[in-house]
Amino acid sequence: MTIRVVVADDQELVRSGFAMILDVQPDIEVVAEAGDGAEAVEAVRRHTPDVALLDIRMPRMDGIDACRAISADGSCRTVMLTTFDCDEYVYEALHAGASGFLLKDVRRDDLVHAVRVVARGDSLLAPSVARRLVEQYTRSAARPRHPDPRLDVLTGRERETLLLLARGLSNAEIARELTVSDHTVKTHVGNVLAKLGLRDRIQAVICAYETGLIAAGAAGAPPSGGGFPSGPSPASARN
């Protein structure tokens, strides 16, 4: 199956460069390019791609607003691209519905990998972005001291699963921790996402911090499991 992509960036050379990298892949087709957020939203509506690559800072409509419109409009998934490694952009992009967040100095192979990961329904963050996001929520004094009522819909085992997700464990690691099968873990993860109205594991991690399930400082260093690794390649997270 060919992955259809829209690339949006107000800098023509950057936009064309990303498009060329992707379009030469045998399983990826760039169906449109856009110079601003409004053009990106229109291109997505016209071409119904699988993935939209969106620059954060664009004229008329920025990438965050474009991401929000695209996420609300249909099944196209979005990857945000920026030169700015800033916490507020990560937070806004993820809450707008982004499935990935990459810095523009991403390696060629990692860009291609990101599109494939997001197209198959997984989520992805650049390692430096992931570390900053986890650190932000670990330090935040505004988060509740105790889990809030939103988590009451979860069973005890589902709450354990969310806690382990927030600590960065992969499905296999969670299975070993809980002494259950990988299939059972996948079921628990799916139930957590459905009950809390979350679209992916990245939002589950945010939810765990926002609701106080993870106490400040309890998570320690950025995790190295299936959620937010600190290695050189972007971190992908599967259900």
HUURFEN-V169797 format. One line per field, one symbol per residue. ss: DSSP state (2 for helix, 1 for strand, 0 for the rest). phi: phi as a letter, one per 40 degrees, with the letter a starting at -180 (. if undefined). A space follows every 10 residues. Layout:
# HUURFEN-V169797
ss=???
phi=???
This chain:
# HUURFEN-V169797
ss=0011111100 0222222222 2220000111 1111002222 2222222000 1111100000 0022222222 2220001111 1100002222 2222200001 1110000222 2222222220 0011102222 2222222220 0000000022 2220022222 2222220000 2222222200 0222222222 2222220000 2222222222 0000000000 0000000000 000011100
phi=.cccbbbbac cdcccccccc dcccccbbbc cabbcacccc ccccccbfcc bbcbccbbcg bccccccccc cccacccbbc bacbcbdccc dccccchcba abcccdcdcc ccdccccccc gcbabcdccc cccccccccc cccccbdccd cccccdcccd ccccdccgcc dcccccccfb cdcccdcccc ccccccgbca cccccdcccc cgcccdgccg cdcbcccbcb cccdcbbbc
